[in-house]
Amino acid sequence: MVEVSQMIDSDVFLAFSTYATIVVLKMLLLGPMTGYYRMTRKAFSNLEDTTIHGRNEEDKKKFLRTDPDVERVRRCHQNDLENIVPFVVIGLLYALSGPALSTALLHFRVFVGSRFLHTHTVAYLLPLPQPCRGASWIVGMLTTFSMGYQLLSTSLVL
Ligand SMILES: N[C@@H](CCC(=O)N[C@@H](CS)C(=O)NCC(=O)O)C(=O)O
């Protein structure tokens, strides 16, 4: 029986911690980026957020509106949540299930790369023409499914 402390000290777990931290921080940055677009495009969703732009109630209400750039970052953030949360949960269990370091690294790198580079964030925010975003989304999703499949095929208890 492998001790939990041994699993946590393993290279696979350290690699997972590194890649998970990078991709979660990337997702977290979309919050401040949304704030930046809200301020520069003057598009808010709460009356109290419009205080520095509007003088009176009527004036402030003009800034309660949607903006295409704000909505794009919000969709990118939402899509990260839909994909990065499952990666972190399944990736953690996978990392603790004792996979080979090379296979695990391949999964972590492909997933994080798919969310960054040719990727969802770049493809969504620039934006790049489709199917760049669609392809990067599918690659990331398949990586998480692959980890889930390997996890279930090595440690299925029903
Ligand atoms: N919740 C997603 C599920 C499907 C998905 O994630 N599709 C990718 C590739 S086309 C995407 O970038 N969707 C746009 C989005 O989530 O805003 C959606 O509504 O589109």
PDBQT file of the ligand as one rigid body, heavy atoms in Angstrom, charges set to zero:
ROOT
HETATM    1  N1  LIG A 201     -21.103  25.760 -22.785  1.00  0.00    +0.000 N 
HETATM    2  C1  LIG A 201     -20.493  25.620 -24.086  1.00  0.00    +0.000 C 
HETATM    3  C2  LIG A 201     -20.426  24.109 -24.418  1.00  0.00    +0.000 C 
HETATM    4  C3  LIG A 201     -19.757  23.777 -25.764  1.00  0.00    +0.000 C 
HETATM    5  C4  LIG A 201     -18.367  24.423 -25.866  1.00  0.00    +0.000 C 
HETATM    6  O1  LIG A 201     -17.658  24.671 -24.867  1.00  0.00    +0.000 OA
HETATM    7  N2  LIG A 201     -18.000  24.783 -27.099  1.00  0.00    +0.000 N 
HETATM    8  C5  LIG A 201     -16.739  25.483 -27.312  1.00  0.00    +0.000 C 
HETATM    9  C6  LIG A 201     -16.232  25.217 -28.732  1.00  0.00    +0.000 C 
HETATM   10  S1  LIG A 201     -17.271  25.847 -29.993  1.00  0.00    +0.000 SA
HETATM   11  C7  LIG A 201     -16.892  26.968 -27.082  1.00  0.00    +0.000 C 
HETATM   12  O2  LIG A 201     -15.914  27.667 -27.167  1.00  0.00    +0.000 OA
HETATM   13  N3  LIG A 201     -18.140  27.469 -26.835  1.00  0.00    +0.000 N 
HETATM   14  C8  LIG A 201     -18.362  28.872 -26.653  1.00  0.00    +0.000 C 
HETATM   15  C9  LIG A 201     -18.633  29.268 -25.247  1.00  0.00    +0.000 C 
HETATM   16  O3  LIG A 201     -18.522  28.446 -24.318  1.00  0.00    +0.000 OA
HETATM   17  O4  LIG A 201     -18.930  30.451 -25.040  1.00  0.00    +0.000 OA
HETATM   18  C10 LIG A 201     -21.317  26.423 -25.101  1.00  0.00    +0.000 C 
HETATM   19  O5  LIG A 201     -22.391  26.909 -24.738  1.00  0.00    +0.000 OA
HETATM   20  O6  LIG A 201     -20.878  26.612 -26.245  1.00  0.00    +0.000 OA
ENDROOT
TORSDOF 0
